[in-house]
Each structure stands twice: as C-alpha cells, then as structure tokens.
C-alpha cells in the first residue's frame, strides 16, 4: 500500500484553522453562578468563598469544596464542573496576555534574556526568547483578510510583528499626510473664495461657494474640516461640470487659474 506523502509546513505559515478561545467573558458573573450553586447546595463554608472578582481564589475554593455539591443532581454537578473548566481556561488565556506584557516591561527595563530564562521556567536565554515569542502570538494576527491568529512559532511571530510594524508605519504616514492636507485646506479654500468673482460660475457652483464661505471662519474641529473638504469637493465638481458643458475654462484670470489648480491638486 502506497504511503501518503507527508506535507511540510513553513514555520511562518499561519494556522489554517483558528484555535478556539474563550475570549471575552464576564468571569465575575460565572463565579456568581458557581457561588449560587454552592448556596443552593447549602454549602456550610460558602461564606468563605472569595468575592466574584477574585477569580483564582474562587476557583480554588470551588475545587476544594466540590464535595458540597455531591447531594445535588448530576446535572448540577456537571454544570458546576463545566463552569470551573471554562473559568480555568479563561484564566489561562488572560495569564498569557499579562505575562507577555510583563516580559515586554522587563525587556524595556533592560533585563537580558539570561535573567528572563529562570522566571520563564526555561533553561537558556534562547529558550526564553522563543517562549516569549510564542506567548506573543496571542496578541497578534496574520496579514490575511481573515486576520487569523498567528501560529505559535518564533518565526511566525517575527513575521507578524514585521507586518504589524509596516502597517503602523503606513498608518502614521497616512495620518501625517492627512494632517498636512488639513493644514493646507483652509488657505487653499480661502484663496479660491477670494477669486470667486474671477471664476465662471453657475447656480450650483455659487451654492457650494456660499457653503465654503459659511464654514470657513469656524474651521477648527475635525468635523468642521471634513465639512469644508466636502464643500470644496462639491464646488470643484460644479466648476468642472461647467467647463465640460461650455468647453471653456472656469478661470477668467491667472490668479483664478492658480487658485483653482491648487484646490484641484489638494483634493486629488
């Protein structure tokens, strides 16, 4: 019988099937439900059960006092045990996230991987580095449109971190470009408005020029800047449509031509 060929997988290749995670959970509410089960079972020690927001202590109490539910129907015992399983899984997921943050803080404070090795329960600096990278996978997603969780290998995490850095850099550039554009928006719109009488206009163009004139003195907030940009776009479309209908330039003077060209360039 021919053996099925083994397929190899690149270390950086993301998981095809996203691992299941508890994710967001109102853990205090679940602990409250577990507490109610112990109260209903007349657990004599239930008053010593830690508060609902003390997850670890509450779970240890429920484990230690599981015998208090023995006289309850099996359905209740099973439901209580499942809640404990769910809460331990949630706690494990949260522990990974907070451990990653602690490692990042230690590295920012100058801690070498040699010092991190024993506290991460590994034998060598390289193992500490690799473990930290694997833990980092819980905070990262790959670059696909599905944004799947990153595979838990140092190579996959490094690739995801590089992609995330590129994405953040592109976002910063876009924000800087938008900021520069906003800084130019008011003077460009002002200049075009000053040349209004030197522009060939129709009713539509006049309407949007009036809108620009109304909002221009108050352009300070992002919403006001967005309104000004929309009105400028509409005025330019109206002037462009007029030029197409008449086969003549909307600018009647050199100053109007320069102002109109600057506005068109800014809005492209």
Secondary structure as UniProt FT lines:
FT   TURN            11..12
FT   HELIX           27..40
FT   TURN            41..42
FT   TURN            44..45
FT   HELIX           46..48
FT   TURN            52..53
FT   HELIX           55..64
FT   HELIX           66..69
FT   TURN            70..71
FT   HELIX           74..108
FT   TURN            109..110
FT   HELIX           113..119
FT   TURN            120..121
FT   HELIX           125..136
FT   HELIX           137..139
FT   TURN            145..146
FT   HELIX           154..194
FT   HELIX           196..198
FT   HELIX           203..216
FT   TURN            217..220
FT   HELIX           222..246
FT   HELIX           254..267
//
